[in-house]
Amino acid sequence: MENESSLVTEVAEGVTVRPTIFPRAGYGVLAFLMFLNALFSIFNNFLVIAVTLKNPQLRNPINIFILNLSFSDLMMSLCGTTIVIATNYHGYFYLGRRFCTFQGFAVNYFGIVSLWSLTILAYERYNVVCQPLGTLQMSTKRGYQLLGFIWVFCLFWAVVPLFGWSSYGPEGVQTSCSIGWEERSWSNYSYLIVYFLSCFFIPVLIIGFSYGNVIRSLHGLNKKVEQLGGKSNPEEEFRAVVMVLVMVVAFMICWLPYTVFALIVVFNPALNISPLAATIPTYLSKTSPVYNPIIYIFLNKQFRECAVEFITCGQVILTSQEEDISVSAIPDEGKALCKINQVTPV
């Protein structure tokens, strides 16, 4: 049999992969890691969707975006990660050009839908906590309008590579497909610049602004409670700070390396990035469907109780024994602080 490490493998419908970069064991490790990724991602996100649909109390307007996040993450895993398991097992993308394009499109589309779901979720949490009470109520109608914006806006950025503005193709060690950010062309450079402005930098600014103001508002409310003789909740404030930091750091770990590598190609086209180095950010971006449900959903007390009841078929029922926040001395501020339960896990 011909040595895979010295050959360029031709696959169906014109997809050509580079000489094998890993030994067979290396691809086996990647396949195993992607199997674990798919297993936890599919289970976690399916559980979120099932529990949310089963429990009406979880279906508030803010949680529409949580449900949307889980659906897009689930589809990203089904259309992307499961395919990568098989291609790593074979050591190259053996499914052909059309399937490569499909995978690149699906991962791109559902990935940025998830990203923008997190962005709108952060902004709506800012509205809930930081806007004066009653001035901007989140309604189901407004929620569905924002969902429509997310899906249509993201569809544009996923579709245009199909019509020549950039393209989809194999990436990294050639066992997965995405935007052809390694392609050296002005069409690709222009797409990447505008794409990352719209689908990374703007979301980062919105998320940073929103959660920064949430923390500032919570701190200010606690101070006001103390000034009026009420009982503040510094533990809640600390917990909110920690969870916001976790959210932001996880977001950056997932998307920042991918963005940096793509923009390096744009601004330094002569730089030769090894396929192995290019693989690291692409695989990091595929981890978000695993940790998104954990950070944004499973750490929420109300959801945990519903999830345990669902998994055990009602045999185990958890009940909260403590109040989330106690600020009865000043009703308005108490109501505002209680909204933090919709902002950070408790």
C-alpha positions in Angstrom: 0.0 0.0 0.0 1.3 3.5 -0.9 2.7 5.5 2.0 0.1 8.1 3.1 2.8 10.4 4.5 4.3 11.0 1.0 1.3 11.2 -1.2 -1.3 13.8 -2.1 -4.6 12.1 -1.9 -7.2 12.8 -4.6 -10.8 12.4 -3.4 -14.1 12.5 -5.2 -15.3 15.6 -7.0 -12.1 17.6 -7.0 -11.2 17.8 -3.3 -7.5 17.5 -3.0 -5.9 17.1 0.4 -2.3 17.7 1.3 0.2 15.0 2.2 -0.8 13.3 5.5 0.2 15.6 8.3 -0.4 13.3 11.3 0.6 9.7 11.8 -2.5 7.5 11.9 -2.5 7.7 15.7 -2.7 11.5 15.5 -5.8 11.4 13.5 -7.2 8.7 15.8 -6.7 11.1 18.8 -8.5 13.9 16.9 -11.4 11.5 16.1 -11.7 10.4 19.7 -11.7 14.0 20.9 -14.3 15.0 18.4 -16.4 11.9 19.5 -16.3 13.2 23.1 -17.1 16.7 21.8 -20.1 15.4 19.8 -21.3 13.1 22.7 -21.4 15.9 25.3 -22.6 18.6 22.9 -25.5 16.6 21.5 -26.6 15.3 25.0 -26.3 18.7 26.7 -28.1 20.7 24.0 -30.8 18.1 23.4 -31.5 18.0 27.2 -31.8 21.8 27.3 -34.3 21.8 24.4 -36.3 18.9 25.9 -36.4 20.4 29.4 -37.3 23.9 28.2 -40.2 22.6 26.0 -41.5 20.4 28.8 -41.5 23.1 31.5 -43.6 26.2 30.7 -42.0 28.2 33.5 -38.7 28.1 31.6 -40.2 29.6 28.4 -39.9 33.3 29.2 -38.8 35.8 26.6 -35.2 35.9 27.7 -35.0 32.1 27.5 -36.1 32.2 23.9 -32.4 33.0 23.1 -31.2 30.2 25.4 -33.4 27.8 23.4 -32.1 29.2 20.1 -28.5 28.9 21.3 -29.0 25.2 22.2 -30.7 24.5 18.8 -28.0 26.1 16.8 -25.3 24.4 18.9 -27.0 21.1 18.4 -27.1 21.6 14.6 -23.5 22.7 14.6 -22.5 19.4 16.3 -24.8 17.2 14.1 -23.7 18.9 10.8 -20.0 19.5 11.7 -18.5 17.5 14.6 -20.0 14.2 13.7 -18.6 14.5 10.2 -15.1 15.4 11.5 -15.1 12.1 13.6 -15.4 10.1 10.4 -13.0 12.2 8.3 -10.3 12.0 11.0 -10.8 8.3 11.2 -10.0 8.1 7.4 -7.2 10.7 7.7 -8.6 13.1 5.1 -11.9 14.6 4.0 -13.1 11.7 1.9 -16.7 12.8 1.3 -16.1 15.1 -1.7 -16.3 18.7 -2.7 -20.1 19.1 -2.3 -20.1 17.6 1.2 -17.1 19.8 2.1 -19.1 22.9 1.0 -22.1 21.7 2.9 -20.2 21.2 6.1 -18.4 24.5 5.8 -21.7 26.3 5.2 -23.5 24.5 8.1 -20.7 25.1 10.6 -20.3 28.7 9.6 -24.1 29.4 9.7 -24.9 27.7 13.0 -21.7 28.9 14.5 -22.5 32.6 13.9 -26.2 32.0 14.9 -24.9 30.8 18.2 -22.5 33.7 18.5 -25.2 36.3 17.8 -27.6 34.5 20.1 -25.1 35.1 22.9 -24.7 38.7 21.8 -28.5 39.5 21.8 -28.8 37.5 25.1 -26.2 39.7 26.7 -27.9 42.9 25.4 -31.4 41.8 26.6 -30.0 41.0 30.0 -28.5 44.5 30.1 -32.0 45.9 29.2 -33.7 43.8 31.9 -31.3 44.9 34.7 -30.0 48.3 33.7 -33.0 50.1 32.1 -35.5 51.8 34.4 -38.3 49.5 35.4 -41.0 49.3 32.8 -39.3 51.3 30.1 -38.2 48.3 28.0 -40.1 45.1 28.7 -38.9 42.1 26.9 -41.9 40.5 25.2 -42.4 37.3 23.3 -43.1 39.3 20.1 -39.8 41.3 20.5 -38.0 38.1 21.2 -39.2 36.4 18.0 -38.4 39.6 16.0 -34.8 39.5 17.3 -34.6 35.8 16.5 -35.7 36.5 12.9 -32.9 39.1 12.7 -30.3 36.7 13.9 -31.2 33.9 11.4 -31.5 36.2 8.4 -28.4 38.3 9.2 -26.3 35.2 9.8 -27.7 33.5 6.7 -26.3 36.3 4.5 -22.8 35.7 5.8 -23.1 32.0 5.4 -24.5 32.1 1.8 -22.2 34.7 0.1 -19.2 32.3 -0.1 -21.4 30.0 -2.2 -21.6 32.8 -4.8 -18.0 33.7 -5.0 -17.3 36.1 -2.2 -14.7 33.8 -0.4 -15.4 30.1 -0.6 -15.6 26.9 1.5 -12.9 24.3 1.5 -10.7 22.0 3.6 -8.8 23.6 6.5 -5.9 22.8 8.9 -5.1 19.1 8.7 -7.7 18.7 5.9 -10.2 16.7 7.8 -12.8 19.5 8.2 -14.1 22.3 6.0 -14.9 25.9 6.7 -14.5 29.4 5.1 -11.4 29.2 3.0 -9.5 31.7 5.1 -6.1 30.3 3.9 -7.0 31.3 0.3 -4.9 34.2 -0.9 -7.2 36.4 -2.9 -8.6 39.9 -2.6 -12.1 38.5 -2.7 -11.3 36.3 0.3 -9.5 39.1 2.2 -12.4 41.6 1.8 -14.9 39.0 3.0 -12.8 38.0 6.0 -12.3 41.7 7.1 -16.1 42.5 6.9 -17.1 39.1 8.2 -15.0 39.4 11.4 -16.1 43.0 11.9 -19.7 41.9 11.8 -19.5 38.5 13.4 -16.8 38.9 16.0 -15.7 42.5 16.8 -19.2 44.0 17.0 -20.5 41.1 19.2 -17.5 41.4 21.5 -18.2 45.1 21.9 -21.9 44.5 22.6 -21.2 41.7 25.1 -18.5 43.7 26.9 -20.7 46.8 27.1 -23.8 44.8 28.3 -22.2 42.7 31.0 -20.0 45.6 32.1 -23.1 47.6 32.7 -24.9 44.7 34.4 -22.1 44.4 36.9 -22.0 48.2 37.5 -25.7 48.3 37.9 -25.7 45.4 40.4 -22.9 47.1 42.4 -24.9 50.4 42.4 -28.1 48.7 43.6 -26.3 47.0 46.4 -24.9 50.3 47.5 -28.3 51.9 47.4 -29.8 49.1 49.4 -27.2 49.7 52.1 -27.7 53.5 52.1 -31.5 53.0 52.6 -30.9 50.6 55.5 -31.7 47.4 53.6 -29.7 44.2 53.4 -27.5 44.0 50.4 -26.2 40.8 48.9 -22.4 41.0 48.2 -22.3 37.3 47.6 -24.8 37.7 44.7 -22.6 40.5 43.3 -19.4 38.4 43.5 -21.2 35.5 41.9 -22.4 37.7 39.1 -18.8 39.1 38.5 -17.4 35.6 38.4 -20.0 34.2 36.0 -19.6 37.2 33.7 -15.9 36.7 33.6 -16.4 33.0 32.8 -18.8 33.8 30.0 -16.4 36.4 28.4 -13.3 34.3 28.8 -15.0 31.2 27.4 -16.2 33.2 24.4 -12.8 34.6 23.8 -11.0 31.2 24.1 -13.4 29.8 21.5 -13.4 32.6 18.9 -10.3 34.8 19.4 -7.7 32.3 18.1 -9.8 31.6 15.0 -10.2 35.3 14.3 -6.5 36.1 14.9 -5.3 33.3 12.5 -7.7 34.4 9.8 -6.7 38.1 10.1 -3.0 37.1 10.1 -3.5 35.6 6.7 -5.2 38.8 5.5 -2.5 41.2 6.7 0.5 39.0 6.1 -0.3 36.9 3.0 3.3 35.7 2.6 3.3 34.1 6.0 3.2 30.3 5.8 1.1 28.9 8.6 1.5 25.2 9.1 -1.6 23.0 8.8 -1.1 21.8 12.4 -1.0 25.3 13.8 -4.1 26.2 11.7 -6.0 23.2 13.1 -5.8 24.4 16.8 -8.1 27.5 16.4 -10.6 25.6 14.2 -11.0 22.8 16.8 -11.3 25.3 19.6 -14.2 27.0 17.8 -15.9 23.6 17.7 -15.9 23.3 21.5 -18.5 26.0 22.1 -21.5 23.7 21.8 -20.1 21.7 24.8 -19.6 24.5 27.3 -22.3 26.9 26.2 -25.1 24.8 27.9 -23.0 24.4 31.0 -22.2 28.1 31.5 -25.4 29.6 30.4 -27.9 27.0 31.4 -26.9 24.1 33.7 -25.5 26.5 36.3 -29.0 28.1 36.6 -30.7 26.8 39.7 -34.2 26.7 38.2 -33.1 24.8 35.2 -31.1 22.4 37.2 -34.1 21.5 39.2 -36.2 20.9 36.1 -33.4 18.9 34.4 -32.9 16.6 37.4 -36.6 15.9 37.5 -36.7 15.3 33.7 -33.7 12.9 33.7 -35.0 10.9 36.7 -38.6 10.8 35.2 -39.8 12.7 38.3 -38.3 10.3 40.8 -36.0 13.1 42.2 -37.4 16.6 42.8 -35.1 19.3 44.0 -36.7 22.3 45.8 -34.9 25.6 46.5 -34.6 26.2 50.2 -33.2 29.7 50.0 -34.3 32.9 48.6 -32.3 34.2 45.7 -32.1 37.8 47.0 -33.4 39.5 50.1 -34.0 43.2 49.8 -37.6 43.5 51.1 -36.8 46.9 52.6 -37.0 48.6 49.3 -39.4 47.0 46.8 -38.3 48.6 43.6 -34.7 47.9 44.1 -35.6 44.4 45.3 -37.4 43.7 42.0 -34.5 45.0 40.0 -32.0 42.8 41.9 -34.2 39.8 41.5 -33.9 40.2 37.8 -30.3 39.2 38.1 -31.6 35.7 38.2 -32.3 36.1 34.5 -28.7 37.4 34.0 -26.4 35.1 35.8 -26.7 31.5 37.0 -27.6 31.1 40.7 
